[in-house]
Amino acid sequence: MPGCAAPVIVCPECKEILSPADIEGFWKCPYCNFAFDRDALLEDFVSSPLLQRWAGAAYSRMLRP
């Protein structure tokens, strides 16, 4: 949605700032290879860009006459 900040997470091992695209396929930090635990919060973090695009598309379809 417009105006929403892109979600980021900080690797607890190397302190790099990561986006969902950085960890969505491997669940590891691409900089230090830290393996993230797959929990509900991390699943939400990775899926948030997809859900935001879907919500934006659904909202724009609702606004059409």
Order of alpha helices (4+ residues) and beta strands (2+ residues): beta-beta-alpha-alpha
